[in-house]
């Protein structure tokens, strides 16, 4: 299959899937390690260590360019989806109340670490969807630029008043976070689509639950690993995929509206 696709360059490394159910990278990029864990709030949850993963499945990820198995990642159960929503709602008591400067600080920290991991993030895309190496740059740049743009754009939003012709009332327009948001990511631009959801959510003070496509979850899980590394507050960003419809359980119930 790969021999027939001339515009896909030789991979800068090789993925191998071992019997211990861990995705290991062997090649030039030494910093691309295990990408099997979903990201819930502050810590990475792996099937081997998390007691609530009894209902969890692993998701097989195939490279469409080679039709070979790239690896397996952890998939979320219904119970985990419900817990992620509880965690996101809990963060509503703190994250929306943070100052714009504090949110900008976290976005700058995340962007800095994203830039430091450019090679590994692009390799994740390259292997999970078979995208030519040069085209992985667009996904990466979109994530980097989104964090920069929205961290600046949020500072331009100011509350303002509307004059009352009679002078008997005052009218004030204010900007407030809408609450927990859930983002479904399409398979073909895994980091580009994530970028255009993650940036606005972080900037506006909305906790976000991200569900990458089960066809290409590896790069999104890598972003979750980076969120964990910088110590992003619990419940602000959560990333997991699933072979089932468990993420529908993150939809607000009537009593939450």
Secondary structure, 3 states (H helix, E strand, C coil): CHHHCCCCCCCCEEEEECCCCCEEEEECCCCCCCCCCEEECCEEECCCCCCCHHHCCEEEEEECCCCEEEEEEECCCHHHHHHHHHHHHHHHHCHHHCCHHHHHHHHHHHHHHHHHCHHHHHHHHHHHHCCCHHHHHHHHHHHHHHHHHHHHHHHHCCCEEECCCCCCCCEEECCCCCCCEEEECCCCCHHHHHHHHHHHHHHHCCCEEEECCCCCCHHHHHHHHHHHHHCCCCCCEEECCCCCCHHHHHCCCHHHC
